[in-house]
Amino acid sequence: MRVFVTGASGHIGSAVVPELLRAGHEVTGLARSDASAAAVQALGARVRRGDLGDLDGLRDAAAAADAVVHLAFDHASVAPDAFARAAAADHAAVQAFGDALAGTGKTLMGIGFTPTGDAATDATINANPRSAGSRAVAELTDRGVRSMLVGIPPVTHSDRDRHGFVPRMIEIARATGVSGYVGDGANHWPAVHTLDLARLYRLALDGAPAGAQLYAAAEPGIPVREIAEAIGRHLDVPAVSIPAEQAADHFKGFPFVTYDITMPNAETRELLGWDPVHPTLIEDLDQGHYF
């Protein structure tokens, strides 16, 4: 299968591309810089220069492929207004892919969640500006596209992880001298090892049905307190509870520390025969590469 991958040189893409190549797929990766192009080429994939703003280029690349794996997003856009612009660019890219793929039965794999029917959960999903792009992917099923969504855990961990939740927690712990969690730290973060996630993408590309919602959590929910305690052990600082009223000041720029998310994975495991084999989050932390 000819597969076009956006975000091919990134944290997740750099694992997905080799997984697809090993399965016999022909992969072309989108690269917006010389460095990204060199990284994609080093993975063994072909390179297409461009970015998410080049909508005509995205349409052409999708039309020439049998499948699109859309991973790119401007994660550097941390300010609320910049994040909204990045989400709008993502939505426009999905629409461009839809224009090229409509009626073909070809595959589009996006990131995100479909409505669950639970009002609280759906409110959380819809509050994320990226949800517009996810909805656009899901709606393409009705336009003759084999579209599917991959719900990626907020903690996707490995030695490739440089800017995720765990590196940020470690950075804050180093700066403050304590490894903090909010309240009793019983809120949960789902997690998956990058290489297990890459295998899920390959299995989904080869076998998931149109309209599938896949939950890519190897661990459905880890108490944040346990994560903070593991970080504290490695930094030799105490793991302490931060009162809720002090959390905004202590965890400056990181409101996600209070997220409470669980991501059941039984249906995805059964559908794809997905059996994560790489280290759990705490095991990965104990390997020391984060420190």
ROSE-144115 format. One record per residue (C-alpha): residue in one letter; x, z, y. Coordinates in steps of 0.05 Angstrom, whole numbers, plus 5000, padded with zeros to 4 digits. Example, Ala and Ser with C-alpha at 12.3 -4.5 7.8 and 13.67 -1.06 7.14 Angstrom:
BEGIN
NODE res    u    w    v
NODE   a 5246 5156 4910
NODE   s 5273 5143 4979
END
This chain:
BEGIN
NODE res    u    w    v
NODE   m 5000 5000 5000
NODE   r 5025 4984 5070
NODE   v 5020 5049 5110
NODE   f 5028 5057 5185
NODE   v 5048 5129 5204
NODE   t 5046 5157 5275
NODE   g 5090 5218 5287
NODE   a 5135 5193 5232
NODE   s 5198 5228 5257
NODE   g 5164 5295 5271
NODE   h 5161 5359 5232
NODE   i 5105 5336 5185
NODE   g 5118 5261 5188
NODE   s 5190 5269 5167
NODE   a 5165 5299 5102
NODE   v 5105 5253 5092
NODE   v 5144 5188 5100
NODE   p 5193 5201 5042
NODE   e 5136 5225 4998
NODE   l 5098 5160 5009
NODE   l 5161 5118 4998
NODE   r 5175 5153 4932
NODE   a 5104 5137 4910
NODE   g 5118 5063 4922
NODE   h 5083 5052 4988
NODE   e 5112 5009 5044
NODE   v 5117 5052 5106
NODE   t 5123 5033 5179
NODE   g 5133 5090 5228
NODE   l 5116 5091 5302
NODE   a 5176 5110 5346
NODE   r 5175 5119 5421
NODE   s 5249 5129 5432
NODE   d 5316 5106 5405
NODE   a 5327 5174 5372
NODE   s 5259 5172 5338
NODE   a 5271 5101 5315
NODE   a 5338 5121 5284
NODE   a 5305 5180 5250
NODE   v 5249 5137 5220
NODE   q 5299 5085 5197
NODE   a 5342 5140 5165
NODE   l 5281 5162 5125
NODE   g 5278 5092 5095
NODE   a 5217 5066 5133
NODE   r 5208 5007 5178
NODE   v 5203 5020 5253
NODE   r 5151 4998 5303
NODE   r 5168 5016 5374
NODE   g 5113 5043 5418
NODE   d 5072 5105 5434
NODE   l 5000 5129 5433
NODE   g 4988 5099 5502
NODE   d 5000 5029 5476
NODE   l 4929 5018 5450
NODE   d 4937 4943 5437
NODE   g 5000 4958 5397
NODE   l 4963 5011 5356
NODE   r 4908 4962 5341
NODE   d 4958 4909 5318
NODE   a 4996 4959 5275
NODE   a 4932 4984 5242
NODE   a 4906 4914 5230
NODE   a 4971 4896 5194
NODE   a 4968 4958 5149
NODE   d 4925 4980 5091
NODE   a 4924 5052 5115
NODE   v 4940 5092 5178
NODE   v 4965 5163 5174
NODE   h 4957 5191 5244
NODE   l 5002 5251 5256
NODE   a 5026 5241 5327
NODE   f 5005 5288 5383
NODE   d 5040 5309 5447
NODE   h 5053 5382 5428
NODE   a 5098 5390 5489
NODE   s 5034 5391 5531
NODE   v 5024 5465 5532
NODE   a 4990 5473 5600
NODE   p 4914 5470 5594
NODE   d 4907 5407 5637
NODE   a 4965 5372 5602
NODE   f 4937 5391 5534
NODE   a 4870 5361 5553
NODE   r 4905 5297 5573
NODE   a 4942 5296 5507
NODE   a 4876 5306 5470
NODE   a 4845 5249 5509
NODE   a 4903 5204 5490
NODE   d 4894 5224 5417
NODE   h 4820 5207 5421
NODE   a 4835 5139 5452
NODE   a 4886 5125 5396
NODE   v 4834 5141 5343
NODE   q 4785 5094 5376
NODE   a 4837 5039 5377
NODE   f 4849 5049 5303
NODE   g 4774 5047 5291
NODE   d 4769 4981 5328
NODE   a 4821 4950 5282
NODE   l 4796 4981 5217
NODE   a 4720 4978 5224
NODE   g 4687 4941 5166
NODE   t 4752 4933 5127
NODE   g 4747 4993 5079
NODE   k 4819 5010 5098
NODE   t 4842 5082 5105
NODE   l 4851 5126 5166
NODE   m 4876 5197 5156
NODE   g 4869 5243 5216
NODE   i 4879 5316 5230
NODE   g 4822 5364 5241
NODE   f 4756 5392 5216
NODE   t 4685 5369 5207
NODE   p 4628 5416 5225
NODE   t 4618 5471 5174
NODE   g 4547 5494 5191
NODE   d 4572 5563 5210
NODE   a 4558 5571 5284
NODE   a 4619 5615 5299
NODE   t 4667 5571 5261
NODE   d 4640 5508 5292
NODE   a 4644 5538 5362
NODE   t 4718 5551 5350
NODE   i 4729 5480 5324
NODE   n 4692 5449 5383
NODE   a 4730 5492 5434
NODE   n 4794 5455 5416
NODE   p 4799 5391 5459
NODE   r 4829 5357 5398
NODE   s 4762 5362 5363
NODE   a 4738 5299 5398
NODE   g 4791 5259 5361
NODE   s 4773 5292 5295
NODE   r 4699 5275 5305
NODE   a 4718 5203 5320
NODE   v 4756 5199 5255
NODE   a 4697 5227 5215
NODE   e 4648 5179 5249
NODE   l 4688 5119 5226
NODE   t 4663 5129 5155
NODE   d 4597 5100 5179
NODE   r 4635 5039 5206
NODE   g 4665 5018 5140
NODE   v 4730 5057 5144
NODE   r 4756 5102 5089
NODE   s 4768 5157 5138
NODE   m 4786 5229 5120
NODE   l 4809 5292 5156
NODE   v 4864 5339 5137
NODE   g 4856 5410 5162
NODE   i 4928 5432 5173
NODE   p 4941 5507 5175
NODE   p 4967 5536 5240
NODE   v 5029 5558 5202
NODE   t 5064 5499 5169
NODE   h 5131 5528 5150
NODE   s 5199 5504 5126
NODE   d 5268 5494 5154
NODE   r 5238 5436 5193
NODE   d 5193 5483 5234
NODE   r 5222 5490 5303
NODE   h 5163 5500 5350
NODE   g 5106 5530 5309
NODE   f 5073 5598 5306
NODE   v 5129 5631 5268
NODE   p 5187 5609 5313
NODE   r 5146 5632 5373
NODE   m 5133 5701 5342
NODE   i 5208 5707 5327
NODE   e 5225 5688 5398
NODE   i 5178 5741 5427
NODE   a 5205 5794 5379
NODE   r 5276 5779 5401
NODE   a 5257 5781 5474
NODE   t 5217 5846 5470
NODE   g 5255 5884 5417
NODE   v 5193 5894 5373
NODE   s 5157 5850 5324
NODE   g 5086 5857 5348
NODE   y 5016 5845 5322
NODE   v 4950 5859 5357
NODE   g 4909 5920 5337
NODE   d 4912 5931 5262
NODE   g 4940 5861 5251
NODE   a 4887 5847 5199
NODE   n 4871 5779 5228
NODE   h 4893 5721 5185
NODE   w 4934 5657 5191
NODE   p 4931 5605 5135
NODE   a 4997 5574 5115
NODE   v 5029 5517 5077
NODE   h 5100 5494 5063
NODE   t 5115 5428 5096
NODE   l 5134 5395 5030
NODE   d 5069 5418 4996
NODE   l 5031 5389 5055
NODE   a 5068 5323 5048
NODE   r 5048 5319 4975
NODE   l 4976 5331 4994
NODE   y 4979 5272 5041
NODE   r 5005 5227 4985
NODE   l 4952 5251 4936
NODE   a 4897 5241 4988
NODE   l 4920 5172 5006
NODE   d 4919 5152 4933
NODE   g 4854 5186 4912
NODE   a 4810 5221 4964
NODE   p 4742 5190 4979
NODE   a 4717 5166 5046
NODE   g 4692 5223 5088
NODE   a 4734 5275 5053
NODE   q 4750 5340 5089
NODE   l 4814 5367 5060
NODE   y 4840 5438 5071
NODE   a 4915 5439 5066
NODE   a 4927 5514 5061
NODE   a 4970 5537 5003
NODE   e 4954 5608 5027
NODE   p 4883 5614 5054
NODE   g 4899 5672 5100
NODE   i 4957 5719 5110
NODE   p 4948 5782 5152
NODE   v 4988 5774 5216
NODE   r 5014 5845 5208
NODE   e 5050 5824 5144
NODE   i 5082 5766 5181
NODE   a 5104 5811 5237
NODE   e 5133 5861 5188
NODE   a 5173 5807 5153
NODE   i 5200 5783 5220
NODE   g 5217 5855 5239
NODE   r 5257 5865 5175
NODE   h 5300 5804 5188
NODE   l 5312 5820 5261
NODE   d 5321 5894 5248
NODE   v 5268 5913 5299
NODE   p 5205 5954 5288
NODE   a 5139 5921 5273
NODE   v 5089 5953 5320
NODE   s 5016 5947 5339
NODE   i 5004 5920 5409
NODE   p 4938 5945 5440
NODE   a 4890 5889 5454
NODE   e 4890 5904 5529
NODE   q 4966 5894 5530
NODE   a 4969 5832 5485
NODE   a 4965 5780 5540
NODE   d 5025 5810 5575
NODE   h 5066 5822 5512
NODE   f 5052 5754 5479
NODE   k 5058 5714 5544
NODE   g 5039 5641 5531
NODE   f 5019 5655 5459
NODE   p 4945 5673 5456
NODE   f 4942 5648 5384
NODE   v 4968 5715 5359
NODE   t 4895 5739 5357
NODE   y 4868 5680 5318
NODE   d 4832 5701 5254
NODE   i 4827 5640 5209
NODE   t 4818 5632 5134
NODE   m 4821 5565 5101
NODE   p 4793 5561 5030
NODE   n 4829 5511 4987
NODE   a 4795 5511 4919
NODE   e 4756 5446 4930
NODE   t 4818 5409 4956
NODE   r 4860 5433 4897
NODE   e 4807 5410 4848
NODE   l 4794 5343 4882
NODE   l 4866 5322 4886
NODE   g 4899 5362 4831
NODE   w 4941 5393 4886
NODE   d 4983 5452 4862
NODE   p 5030 5479 4916
NODE   v 5098 5496 4887
NODE   h 5142 5511 4946
NODE   p 5156 5581 4975
NODE   t 5101 5622 5006
NODE   l 5108 5640 5079
NODE   i 5138 5709 5067
NODE   e 5185 5679 5014
NODE   d 5206 5626 5064
NODE   l 5219 5678 5117
NODE   d 5261 5717 5067
NODE   q 5305 5656 5056
NODE   g 5332 5669 5126
NODE   h 5333 5599 5156
NODE   y 5284 5619 5211
NODE   f 5335 5670 5235
END
